[in-house]
């Protein structure tokens, strides 16, 4: 994540040859949380989820981050958060894994791009 407000995950599917390489790109990221990264994560799925529900499930994280400016100045109250999410076209994305990291991302878009090999 940087000024571009992007998160990029490079994935590989090794169950058959040739291997499939896919870059998953989240753009317009406003908040995210990943946990239990084992540096050998096996991603099961990344699916779009209701962003208001994602916020509700993580309400305490947003409340505790408020005093530290996380994730942004729009985190002032539940009302301002929900207004910001809607007005900015933010979507929720849930990452689940068979092994290792799971978590979520709030972003404007997610794209999956097939590549010939990791860059």
Backbone as numpy.savetxt, mean C-alpha at the origin, in Angstrom:
# Nx Ny Nz CAx CAy CAz Cx Cy Cz
9.57 5.07 -1.13 8.72 6.24 -1.13 9.62 7.47 -1.13
9.22 8.48 -1.85 10.00 9.70 -1.94 9.09 10.83 -2.36
9.68 11.85 -2.92 8.87 12.97 -3.41 7.89 12.53 -4.48
8.18 11.42 -5.16 7.27 10.92 -6.20 6.04 10.26 -5.59
6.07 9.99 -4.31 4.96 9.37 -3.58 4.59 8.03 -4.22
5.63 7.23 -4.48 5.44 5.90 -5.07 6.06 4.83 -4.19
5.45 3.66 -4.22 6.03 2.46 -3.64 6.09 1.45 -4.78
7.25 0.82 -4.94 7.43 -0.19 -5.99 7.83 -1.52 -5.35
7.11 -2.55 -5.72 7.46 -3.90 -5.29 7.85 -4.70 -6.52
9.00 -5.31 -6.49 9.42 -6.18 -7.59 9.10 -7.61 -7.19
8.33 -8.29 -8.03 7.92 -9.65 -7.71 8.40 -10.63 -8.77
8.48 -11.89 -8.37 8.86 -12.96 -9.30 7.99 -14.17 -8.99
7.48 -14.79 -10.04 6.70 -16.01 -9.92 7.56 -17.13 -10.50
8.00 -18.04 -9.63 8.99 -19.05 -10.01 8.42 -20.46 -10.17
7.11 -20.61 -10.23 6.53 -21.95 -10.30 6.65 -22.60 -11.66
7.02 -21.87 -12.66 7.26 -22.44 -13.99 8.26 -21.56 -14.73
8.82 -22.12 -15.77 9.76 -21.34 -16.59 9.08 -20.94 -17.88
9.33 -19.83 -18.46 10.18 -18.79 -17.90 9.51 -18.13 -16.69
10.35 -17.66 -15.77 9.82 -16.97 -14.59 9.07 -15.71 -15.02
8.07 -15.35 -14.21 7.31 -14.13 -14.49 7.74 -13.04 -13.50
8.16 -11.92 -14.04 8.57 -10.77 -13.23 7.51 -9.68 -13.37
7.08 -9.15 -12.25 6.06 -8.10 -12.27 6.45 -7.02 -11.27
6.37 -5.77 -11.71 6.54 -4.64 -10.81 5.16 -4.14 -10.42
4.92 -4.05 -9.14 3.68 -3.50 -8.62 4.00 -2.08 -8.17
3.27 -1.11 -8.74 3.58 0.30 -8.46 2.35 0.98 -7.88
2.51 1.52 -6.68 1.47 2.33 -6.05 1.86 3.79 -6.27
0.97 4.57 -6.85 1.25 5.98 -7.14 0.28 6.87 -6.38
0.76 8.06 -6.02 -0.05 8.97 -5.23 -0.27 8.45 -3.82
0.77 7.85 -3.25 0.68 7.24 -1.92 0.54 8.33 -0.86
-0.42 8.13 0.04 -0.57 9.07 1.15 -0.30 8.42 2.50
-0.42 7.08 2.58 -0.15 6.37 3.83 0.05 4.89 3.50
0.84 4.23 4.32 1.03 2.79 4.16 1.53 2.20 5.46
1.36 0.90 5.56 1.87 0.17 6.72 2.20 -1.24 6.28
3.47 -1.63 6.42 3.90 -3.00 6.15 4.47 -3.57 7.44
4.26 -4.87 7.64 4.81 -5.51 8.83 5.26 -6.92 8.49
6.18 -7.42 9.28 6.67 -8.79 9.22 7.36 -9.14 7.90
8.09 -8.18 7.34 8.84 -8.46 6.12 9.97 -9.43 6.44
9.97 -10.55 5.78 10.99 -11.57 6.03 12.07 -11.56 4.96
12.03 -10.59 4.04 12.95 -10.48 2.92 12.90 -11.72 2.03
11.83 -12.47 2.19 11.56 -13.63 1.33 10.06 -13.78 1.23
9.38 -12.67 1.29 7.92 -12.66 1.31 7.35 -13.34 0.07
6.32 -14.12 0.29 5.57 -14.71 -0.81 4.21 -14.03 -0.81
4.02 -13.11 -1.76 2.77 -12.35 -1.83 1.68 -13.25 -2.38
0.59 -13.33 -1.65 -0.56 -14.11 -2.09 -1.47 -13.27 -2.98
-1.72 -12.02 -2.56 -2.62 -11.16 -3.33 -2.47 -9.71 -2.89
-2.78 -8.82 -3.80 -2.94 -7.40 -3.49 -4.29 -7.03 -4.08
-5.22 -6.64 -3.21 -6.55 -6.34 -3.72 -7.02 -4.97 -3.26
-7.80 -4.35 -4.12 -8.39 -3.06 -3.76 -9.44 -3.31 -2.70
-9.46 -2.43 -1.72 -10.40 -2.56 -0.61 -11.01 -1.19 -0.33
-12.11 -1.15 0.34 -12.78 0.10 0.67 -11.88 0.94 1.58
-11.53 2.13 1.12 -10.58 2.96 1.86 -11.14 3.43 3.20
-12.44 3.68 3.28 -13.04 4.09 4.57 -12.97 2.93 5.57
-13.18 1.72 5.10 -13.08 0.55 5.98 -11.63 0.33 6.40
-10.70 0.53 5.46 -9.29 0.40 5.79 -8.90 1.42 6.86
-9.40 2.64 6.73 -9.13 3.64 7.76 -9.72 3.19 9.11
-10.98 2.73 9.09 -11.65 2.31 10.33 -10.86 1.20 11.04
-10.32 0.27 10.26 -9.54 -0.83 10.84 -8.21 -0.35 11.42
-7.76 0.83 11.00 -6.47 1.36 11.45 -6.62 2.70 12.17
-7.81 2.98 12.66 -8.11 4.25 13.32 -7.08 4.59 14.41
-6.76 3.62 15.25 -5.82 3.88 16.34 -4.45 4.28 15.82
-4.01 3.68 14.72 -2.71 4.03 14.12 -2.72 5.48 13.66
-3.83 5.91 13.03 -3.94 7.29 12.58 -4.01 8.25 13.77
-4.76 7.89 14.81 -4.86 8.75 15.98 -3.51 8.91 16.68
-2.77 7.81 16.82 -1.47 7.91 17.49 -0.44 8.63 16.62
-0.59 8.59 15.32 0.33 9.29 14.43 0.07 10.77 14.32
-1.12 11.19 14.68 -1.53 12.60 14.54 -0.56 13.55 15.22
-0.10 13.23 16.42 0.81 14.11 17.16 2.20 14.20 16.52
2.49 13.31 15.59 3.79 13.28 14.94 3.71 13.70 13.47
2.55 14.19 13.06 2.39 14.66 11.69 2.22 13.53 10.67
1.95 12.32 11.17 1.77 11.18 10.28 0.30 10.95 10.03
-0.08 10.64 8.85 0.73 10.63 7.63 0.74 11.96 6.91
-0.02 12.95 7.39 -0.02 14.27 6.75 -0.89 15.24 7.53
-0.87 16.49 7.10 -1.62 17.54 7.79 -3.13 17.35 7.75
-3.61 16.50 6.87 -5.04 16.22 6.78 -5.53 15.28 7.87
-4.61 14.73 8.65 -4.98 13.82 9.74 -5.28 14.62 11.01
-6.39 15.36 10.98 -6.77 16.19 12.12 -7.93 15.59 12.89
-8.82 14.92 12.19 -9.98 14.28 12.81 -10.50 13.24 11.83
-11.38 12.40 12.30 -11.96 11.39 11.41 -12.66 12.06 10.22
-13.33 13.15 10.47 -14.05 13.85 9.40 -13.09 14.39 8.34
-11.98 15.03 8.79 -11.05 15.58 7.80 -10.34 14.46 7.03
-10.08 13.35 7.69 -9.45 12.22 7.02 -10.35 11.69 5.92
-11.60 11.41 6.26 -12.53 10.85 5.28 -12.80 11.82 4.14
-12.91 13.11 4.45 -13.08 14.12 3.40 -11.87 14.12 2.45
-10.68 14.05 3.02 -9.46 14.06 2.21 -9.38 12.82 1.32
-9.70 11.67 1.87 -9.64 10.43 1.10 -10.56 10.50 -0.12
-11.78 10.99 0.09 -12.75 11.07 -1.00 -12.34 12.14 -2.01
-12.00 13.33 -1.54 -11.69 14.43 -2.46 -10.40 14.19 -3.26
-9.51 13.37 -2.74 -8.24 13.09 -3.41 -8.29 11.83 -4.27
-9.43 11.15 -4.28 -9.54 9.93 -5.08 -8.67 8.79 -4.58
-8.51 8.70 -3.28 -7.64 7.69 -2.69 -8.37 6.35 -2.60
-7.62 5.30 -2.90 -8.13 3.93 -2.82 -7.31 3.17 -1.78
-7.90 2.13 -1.25 -7.19 1.27 -0.31 -6.75 -0.01 -1.01
-5.57 -0.49 -0.64 -5.04 -1.73 -1.20 -4.50 -2.58 -0.06
-4.97 -3.81 0.03 -4.54 -4.73 1.09 -3.60 -5.77 0.49
-2.44 -5.93 1.12 -1.45 -6.90 0.69 -1.51 -8.08 1.65
-1.72 -9.27 1.10 -1.69 -10.47 1.94 -0.61 -11.40 1.40
-0.05 -12.19 2.28 1.04 -13.05 1.86 0.85 -14.45 2.40
1.49 -15.38 1.74 1.54 -16.76 2.22 2.65 -16.89 3.26
3.65 -16.04 3.13 4.80 -16.07 4.02 5.42 -14.67 4.03
5.58 -14.11 5.22 6.25 -12.81 5.32 5.31 -11.63 5.40
5.70 -10.57 4.74 5.09 -9.25 4.87 3.62 -9.21 4.50
2.88 -8.46 5.29 1.53 -8.08 4.90 1.36 -6.61 5.26
0.23 -6.04 4.87 0.01 -4.64 5.17 -0.96 -4.02 4.21
-0.88 -2.69 4.10 -1.82 -1.95 3.27 -1.19 -0.67 2.75
-1.82 -0.15 1.70 -1.40 1.10 1.10 -2.63 1.92 0.79
-2.58 3.22 1.05 -3.60 4.16 0.59 -2.94 4.99 -0.50
-3.48 4.90 -1.72 -2.87 5.57 -2.87 -3.93 5.86 -3.91
-3.57 6.68 -4.89 -4.51 6.97 -5.98 -4.63 5.81 -6.94
-3.51 5.14 -7.24 -3.55 4.03 -8.20 -2.58 2.93 -7.82
-2.85 1.75 -8.36 -1.92 0.63 -8.31 -1.86 0.06 -9.72
-0.67 -0.21 -10.20 -0.54 -0.86 -11.51 0.43 -2.03 -11.39
0.19 -3.03 -12.23 1.07 -4.20 -12.30 1.65 -4.22 -13.71
2.98 -4.21 -13.78 3.66 -4.15 -15.06 4.59 -5.35 -15.21
4.31 -6.16 -16.23 5.18 -7.29 -16.52 6.51 -6.78 -17.08
7.60 -7.34 -16.56 8.94 -6.95 -17.04 9.72 -8.21 -17.40
10.76 -8.05 -18.19 11.53 -9.21 -18.63 12.45 -9.74 -17.55
12.93 -8.89 -16.68 13.81 -9.28 -15.58 13.85 -8.13 -14.58
14.24 -8.40 -13.34 14.30 -7.31 -12.35 15.25 -6.21 -12.79
14.88 -4.99 -12.46 15.75 -3.86 -12.83 16.64 -3.46 -11.68
